């Protein structure tokens, strides 16, 4: 009984801060990902969590932005985007994050320049599972 109360207290404490809610959100996303993989609904290399720390930091920034939007009576719903890449790029993305060509060049990260149809940037797309 005491252990259950402790876990409930910890959850309430996590939910009381943006940082805690961001961590809980990322944990839920990773739990869903693990369930999809265990049911063989996604191949292990098809959808992958890149950097948990970055995910939490971005979730925190998203929640801060939602709070700002909420205060201004603006819509706060969020759509998820997916970045498609080749498997061989994943280690570099895990290490450096997603970067535009200009960001890679500024950081002296050598990557072959590919033709950009819509300009230099980071492109996302719809749900790869649909």
N, C-alpha and C positions, 0 to 999 in steps of 0.2 A: 504494500500500500504506500509506504514512504517513497519507494523508488518511482512509482507512478506519479505521485505528487511532485517529486523532484523533476521528472521529465516534463510535466505540465508547466511547472514554474520556468524551466529553461526555455520551453517553446514560447511562452508568453513574453519572456525577456527578449528573445530573438525577434518576435513580432513587434516589439515596441520601438525598434530602430529601423531606419532605412537599410543600414548595412546588414542587419540580421535578416530582414525580409528578403534582401537580395540573395543572401546565402541560401535561405530556405527555398527560394524560387529556383536557383541553379540546381540545388539538390533534387528538387522535384523533376526538373528537366532531365538530369542524369539518371534518375530512377526510371523514368519513362523510357529513355534510351536503352537502359539495361534490360527492361522487360521486353522491348521490341526485339533486341538481339537474342534474348533467351528463347523467344518464341519463333526465332528465325524469320521474323517479319522484315528485318533489314540485315544485310550482310555486314559483318564486323567492319570492313573497310569502307562500306558505302556511305555511312553517316558516322561521323566521329566527333567527339568533344575535343576541341583543340587545346585550350588552356583554361583550366577551371578558374584560376585567379583573374584572368582577363574577363571571363564570363561574369564573375561576381562584380567586378568593377564596372562593367558595362550595364549590368542589371541595376546596380546602385545609381548610376547616372540616369538610366531610363526612369527609375522610380522618382528621382529628384525632379526630372523634367515633367513627369506626370503630376507631381505635386504642384509645380509652377503652373502647369496648364489648368489643373483643377481650380487653383486660386483665381484664375482668370476666366473661369467658366468656358474653357476650351475642351474639345474632345480629348480623351486620354487613352483610347483603345490603341493597341499596338499590333502591327502585323509582323510576322517573322519572315526574314529573307534567308535564303540558302546560297552559299557560295560554292560553286562547282569548280573543282580543280582535279588535276591528275594526282594519283597516289604519291608519286615521287616528290611532289611539292609539300606534302604534309609536314615533314620534319622542319623545313624552313619556316612554314607558317606557325608551327608550334613555338619555334624559337623567337621569331621576329614579329609575329602577328600578321594580319592582312595589311598590305601596304600598296599604295599606288606606285606607278613607275617613278614618279618624282620623289616620293618618300624613300624608295629603295636607293635611288641615285644619291640623294642627300645623305643617307646612312652608309654609303659606299658598299651596298650589297649588290654584287654583280649578278644580273639576271638578263638573259637574252630578251631584247625588246620584241614584243609581238605586236602585230598590227592591232590598233585600237579602233573599233568601228564607231564608237560613240564618245571618243575622247579617253583621256587617262583617268582611271578611277578604279574602284572596287565594285564589281557587278554582283548583284544577287538575283535570284529567280524564285519561282514558286516552289511549293512543296514537292520534293523529289519522290515522295511515296504515293502521290496521286496519279 
